[in-house]
């Protein structure tokens, strides 16, 4: 178990670069099973979840090289093996192997996925979608077993607009010789990145960026695919919450501007002083004010950005109402922030009030999940005195070399194992 120790109250300035998208790479890795040859992925973030997914690929026979931010996957020797390994239980994204393995090998036996405890996150939509496609699936204890012989329907409406269920069905549908129409597909940038990757490989996909996709196996699938992982819009939005401790300016480099509309709207409502130049977001000193922060499905404000913006609200004048539409266990970070001095009231599992501005003070706190963890890093940077964040390895699941990036801005932050 590692911990981050932060000496807060420092003013920050300089440049900070956005890494490749965590959520995009976690779907691109299972998608590599649909390429019989070699996949080269660039701009890959060096995070723990990527390493776990790589181990699952190796278990299936893939040869993997990961140097700096380039990942080379040789899929020639991949074959079927049951996914009854501990890595599957470590993160929710392991469920993304369900679609490509069932479609490619006609069978699967896999543990139920693990991941952050931020609320009820069933995989019913994944299973129903695969059953609608033609799979037979049975669950038993902590694993499920499935068989797939042929596609029985060519038009599938998702039970819910689920990101990972959409990605699962996209990958499973890609091997169909006849077009499959998927309806109510999620729109998140990483869903679109998956579609663009498969289209680059030679699969036929129409309707990218809409809720309605038409997918089938193309006439000629490439043996080698080179693909740049898009920048992480969640990380870019997270770095915007450094605004209260800007000395002169912070330049957020390589930000995916096109994915941040809802973030920019909320930031403007909070009077956050920023400007956009090319692919950079420039953050300056700001006199913040409270607003309503309401999460929703993309392109609305992302649930993953609610915790860092909730911490930002502690430094804003007035009342901020946070409406967490998606998950009922995502306010744990507010209890930690309250311990640090924040004025918060949790109204119910989906609504909370933050009253600011209030000074924060360094305390010993715990990283509850990836996004709660990074929000407490932000709180520690705001706070006076020393903040110790335990279970920092959870932050490493989604943020690449975070202490190094923040140190380059002038933060005092070290890691102890």
C-alpha positions in Angstrom: 0.0 0.0 0.0 1.5 3.4 -1.0 0.7 6.9 0.1 1.1 10.4 -1.2 2.3 13.1 1.1 1.5 16.6 0.0 2.7 19.9 1.5 -0.2 22.2 0.5 -0.7 25.8 0.0 1.9 26.2 -2.8 1.1 28.3 -5.8 1.5 26.4 -9.1 2.5 27.4 -12.6 3.9 25.9 -15.7 2.8 23.3 -18.2 1.1 20.0 -17.7 0.5 17.5 -20.4 -2.7 15.4 -20.8 -2.0 11.6 -21.2 -3.7 9.2 -23.4 -7.3 8.2 -22.5 -7.6 5.6 -19.8 -11.1 4.6 -20.9 -10.1 4.4 -24.6 -7.1 2.2 -24.1 -9.0 -0.2 -21.9 -11.4 -0.9 -24.7 -8.7 -0.9 -27.5 -6.8 -3.7 -25.7 -9.6 -6.3 -26.0 -10.4 -5.0 -29.5 -6.9 -6.1 -30.5 -8.2 -9.7 -30.4 -10.1 -8.8 -33.6 -6.8 -8.2 -35.5 -4.9 -11.3 -36.6 -1.4 -9.9 -36.8 0.0 -6.8 -35.0 -1.5 -3.8 -33.3 0.6 -0.7 -32.5 -1.0 1.7 -30.1 0.6 5.1 -29.5 0.1 7.7 -26.7 -0.8 4.9 -24.3 -0.9 6.0 -20.6 1.4 4.1 -18.2 -1.2 3.2 -15.6 -2.0 0.2 -13.5 -5.2 -0.7 -15.3 -3.4 -1.0 -18.6 -0.9 -3.4 -17.0 -3.7 -5.6 -15.7 -5.4 -5.7 -19.2 -2.0 -6.6 -20.7 -1.7 -9.6 -18.4 -5.1 -10.8 -19.5 -4.0 -10.5 -23.1 -0.7 -12.4 -22.3 -2.8 -15.1 -20.7 -4.6 -15.6 -24.1 -1.3 -15.9 -25.9 -0.5 -12.3 -27.0 3.0 -11.1 -27.2 3.2 -7.6 -25.8 5.9 -4.9 -25.7 5.3 -1.7 -23.8 8.0 1.0 -24.3 7.4 4.6 -23.1 4.0 5.3 -24.5 4.0 2.8 -27.4 2.3 -0.6 -27.0 2.9 -3.3 -29.6 0.6 -6.4 -29.5 1.3 -9.4 -31.6 -1.9 -11.5 -31.8 -0.8 -14.3 -34.1 -0.6 -16.9 -31.3 -3.7 -15.9 -29.4 -6.0 -18.8 -28.6 -8.9 -19.6 -26.4 -8.3 -19.9 -22.6 -10.8 -19.6 -19.7 -10.5 -16.2 -18.0 -10.6 -17.5 -14.5 -7.6 -15.5 -13.4 -7.3 -12.9 -10.6 -6.6 -10.0 -13.0 -10.2 -10.2 -14.2 -11.4 -9.5 -10.7 -9.3 -6.3 -10.4 -11.2 -4.0 -12.7 -14.5 -3.6 -14.3 -13.0 -3.1 -17.8 -12.2 -6.9 -17.9 -15.8 -7.4 -18.9 -14.8 -5.9 -22.3 -13.3 -9.3 -23.2 -16.7 -10.8 -23.2 -17.8 -9.6 -26.7 -14.6 -10.3 -28.8 -13.9 -13.7 -27.2 -17.4 -15.0 -27.6 -17.6 -13.8 -31.2 -14.1 -15.0 -32.1 -13.9 -18.3 -30.3 -17.6 -19.2 -29.8 -17.3 -19.7 -26.0 -16.1 -18.0 -22.8 -15.7 -18.8 -19.1 -14.9 -15.6 -17.1 -15.0 -14.3 -13.6 -17.3 -11.4 -13.0 -15.4 -8.1 -13.2 -14.2 -6.1 -10.2 -13.4 -2.4 -10.0 -14.2 0.7 -7.9 -17.1 0.6 -5.5 -18.9 3.7 -6.5 -22.4 2.2 -6.8 -24.4 -0.6 -8.4 -22.7 -1.4 -11.7 -24.4 -4.5 -13.1 -23.5 -6.1 -16.4 -27.1 -7.0 -17.3 -27.0 -4.8 -20.4 -23.9 -6.6 -21.6 -25.5 -10.0 -21.1 -28.9 -9.1 -22.6 -27.2 -7.6 -25.6 -25.0 -10.7 -26.2 -28.0 -13.0 -25.7 -30.0 -10.9 -28.3 -27.1 -11.3 -30.7 -27.4 -15.1 -30.3 -25.2 -16.1 -27.3 -26.2 -18.5 -24.6 -25.0 -17.4 -21.2 -25.3 -18.9 -17.7 -24.0 -17.5 -14.5 -22.8 -19.5 -11.5 -21.2 -18.2 -8.4 -18.5 -15.7 -9.2 -18.2 -16.5 -12.9 -20.3 -16.8 -16.1 -20.1 -19.2 -19.0 -21.2 -18.5 -22.5 -21.5 -20.1 -26.0 -22.0 -18.4 -29.3 -22.7 -20.2 -32.6 -24.3 -17.7 -34.9 -25.9 -14.3 -35.0 -29.6 -14.6 -34.6 -30.7 -11.0 -34.8 -29.5 -8.1 -36.9 -31.1 -5.3 -34.9 -30.3 -4.8 -31.2 -31.5 -2.1 -28.9 -29.4 -1.7 -25.7 -31.2 -2.1 -22.4 -29.5 1.1 -21.2 -27.1 3.6 -22.8 -24.1 1.9 -21.1 -20.6 2.6 -22.3 -19.0 -0.8 -21.7 -22.2 -2.6 -22.9 -22.0 -0.5 -26.1 -18.3 -1.4 -26.5 -19.0 -5.1 -25.8 -21.7 -5.3 -28.5 -19.6 -3.2 -31.0 -16.8 -5.7 -30.8 -19.0 -8.7 -30.9 -20.9 -7.4 -33.9 -17.8 -6.6 -35.9 -17.3 -10.2 -36.8 -20.7 -10.6 -38.4 -20.8 -11.2 -42.1 -24.1 -9.4 -42.4 -24.8 -5.9 -41.0 -25.8 -5.6 -37.4 -27.8 -2.5 -36.3 -27.0 -1.4 -32.8 -29.4 1.2 -31.3 -29.1 3.4 -28.2 -25.3 3.1 -28.3 -23.3 5.4 -25.9 -21.6 8.4 -27.4 -18.5 8.8 -25.1 -15.3 9.6 -26.9 -13.8 6.2 -26.0 -16.7 4.5 -27.7 -16.1 6.6 -30.8 -12.3 5.8 -30.6 -13.1 2.0 -30.6 -15.2 2.5 -33.7 -12.5 4.5 -35.4 -9.9 1.8 -34.6 -12.1 -1.0 -36.0 -12.9 1.1 -39.1 -9.2 1.7 -39.6 -8.7 -2.0 -39.3 -11.1 -2.7 -42.2 -14.4 -3.3 -40.3 -17.4 -1.5 -41.7 -19.0 0.9 -39.2 -21.5 3.6 -40.1 -23.0 6.2 -37.7 -20.0 6.8 -35.5 -20.8 9.6 -33.0 -24.5 8.8 -33.0 -26.7 6.5 -31.0 -27.3 4.2 -34.0 -24.5 2.1 -35.5 -24.4 -0.3 -38.5 -21.6 -2.8 -38.2 -20.2 -5.8 -40.0 -17.0 -7.5 -41.0 -15.3 -5.8 -43.9 -14.1 -7.4 -47.0 -10.4 -7.2 -46.0 -9.3 -6.9 -42.4 -5.7 -5.5 -42.0 -3.0 -7.6 -40.5 -1.4 -4.5 -38.9 -3.1 -1.5 -37.3 -1.4 1.6 -36.0 -3.6 3.8 -33.9 -3.1 6.9 -31.7 -5.0 6.8 -28.4 -6.9 10.1 -28.0 -6.1 12.4 -25.1 -8.0 11.9 -21.8 -10.7 14.4 -21.5 -11.3 13.4 -17.8 -7.7 14.1 -17.0 -7.8 17.5 -18.8 -10.9 18.5 -16.9 -9.3 17.4 -13.6 -6.3 19.7 -14.2 -8.7 22.6 -14.7 -9.5 22.3 -11.0 -6.0 23.5 -10.1 -7.4 27.1 -10.8 -7.5 28.2 -7.1 -3.8 27.7 -6.6 -2.5 29.2 -9.9 0.4 31.6 -9.4 0.6 33.0 -12.9 -0.9 30.5 -15.3 -1.0 26.8 -15.9 -1.0 25.5 -19.5 -2.8 22.2 -20.0 -1.2 20.8 -23.1 -2.7 18.3 -25.6 -6.3 18.7 -24.3 -9.1 17.2 -26.3 -11.0 20.4 -26.7 -13.7 18.9 -28.8 -14.8 16.6 -25.9 -15.0 19.2 -23.1 -18.0 21.4 -24.0 -20.0 20.5 -20.8 -16.9 21.0 -18.7 -16.3 24.4 -20.2 -19.9 25.4 -19.5 -19.7 24.4 -15.9 -16.3 26.1 -15.5 -17.7 29.3 -16.9 -20.6 29.2 -14.6 -18.1 28.9 -11.7 -16.3 31.9 -13.1 -13.1 29.9 -13.7 -10.7 32.1 -15.7 -9.5 30.1 -18.7 -8.9 30.5 -22.4 -8.3 28.0 -25.2 -5.5 28.2 -27.7 -5.2 25.4 -30.2 -5.0 22.2 -28.1 -4.1 24.0 -25.0 -6.2 25.2 -22.0 -4.7 28.2 -20.2 -5.8 28.5 -16.6 -5.3 31.8 -14.7 -6.2 33.1 -11.2 -9.9 32.9 -10.7 -12.5 34.3 -8.3 -14.8 31.3 -8.2 -18.5 31.2 -7.5 -20.9 28.4 -6.7 -23.1 26.7 -9.3 -25.0 23.5 -10.0 -22.9 20.5 -11.0 -25.1 17.9 -12.6 -23.7 14.7 -14.2 -25.1 12.9 -17.1 -24.4 10.8 -20.1 -21.9 12.2 -22.7 -21.9 14.9 -24.0 -23.2 16.1 -20.6 -20.9 16.6 -17.6 -19.0 13.4 -16.8 -19.6 11.6 -13.5 -15.8 11.0 -13.3 -15.2 14.8 -13.1 -17.8 15.3 -10.4 -15.3 14.6 -7.5 -12.6 17.1 -8.6 -15.2 19.7 -9.3 -16.8 19.0 -6.0 -13.4 19.9 -4.4 -13.2 23.0 -6.6 -16.6 24.0 -5.2 -15.1 24.3 -1.7 -13.1 27.3 -2.9 -16.1 28.9 -4.7 -18.2 31.7 -3.1 -21.7 30.6 -2.3 -23.6 27.4 -2.6 -22.9 24.6 -5.1 -25.4 21.8 -5.6 -24.0 18.6 -6.8 -26.4 16.2 -8.5 -24.7 12.8 -9.1 -27.2 11.3 -11.4 -25.4 8.0 -12.1 -23.8 6.5 -9.0 -25.0 6.3 -5.4 -21.7 5.8 -3.6 -19.7 8.7 -5.1 -19.8 11.2 -2.3 -17.3 9.4 0.0 -14.6 12.0 -1.0 -16.8 14.8 0.4 -16.7 13.1 3.8 -12.9 13.1 3.6 -13.0 16.8 2.4 -15.3 17.7 5.4 -12.7 16.2 7.7 -10.2 18.6 6.0 -12.5 21.6 6.8 -14.9 21.7 3.9 -18.5 22.8 4.5 -20.6 20.1 2.9 -24.0 18.4 3.4 -24.8 15.1 1.8 -28.6 15.3 1.2 -29.1 11.8 -0.2 -27.0 9.3 -2.2 -27.3 11.4 -5.3 -27.3 15.1 -4.0 -24.9 17.1 -2.0 -24.4 20.8 -1.1 -21.0 22.5 -0.9 -20.7 25.9 0.7 -17.6 28.0 0.1 -15.1 29.3 0.1 -13.7 27.5 3.1 -10.0 26.9 4.0 -8.8 23.3 4.0 -6.3 21.8 6.3 -3.9 18.9 5.8 -5.1 15.6 7.3 -4.7 11.9 6.9 -7.3 10.7 4.3 -8.0 7.6 2.2 -8.3 7.2 -1.5 -11.6 5.4 -2.0 -11.4 5.0 -5.7 -9.6 6.5 -8.7 -11.6 9.7 -9.0 -12.1 10.2 -5.2 -8.3 9.8 -4.9 -7.4 12.4 -7.4 -10.0 14.8 -5.9 -8.2 14.4 -2.5 -4.9 15.2 -4.2 -6.4 18.4 -5.4 -7.7 19.1 -1.9 -4.3 18.4 -0.5 -2.8 20.9 -2.9 -5.3 23.5 -1.7 -4.8 22.8 2.0 -2.5 24.3 4.5 -0.1 21.9 6.1 0.6 18.2 5.3 -1.9 15.9 3.7 -1.3 12.1 3.6 -3.4 10.1 1.2 -3.4 6.4 1.8 -4.1 3.7 -0.8 -2.6 6.0 -3.5 -2.2 3.0 -5.8 -5.9 3.4 -6.6 -5.0 6.8 -8.2 -2.3 5.1 -10.2 -5.1 3.0 -11.9 -6.2 6.1 -13.9 -3.5 8.9 -13.7 -0.1 8.5 -15.2 2.9 9.6 -13.0 0.6 12.1 -11.2 3.2 13.2 -8.6 5.8 13.9 -11.3 3.4 16.0 -13.3 2.3 18.1 -10.3 5.9 18.4 -9.0 6.8 20.0 -12.4 4.2 22.7 -11.6 5.8 23.5 -8.3 3.8 21.2 -6.0 5.5 19.5 -3.0 4.3 15.9 -3.3 6.2 12.7 -2.7 5.3 9.0 -2.7 6.1 6.5 0.1 5.5 2.7 -0.2 
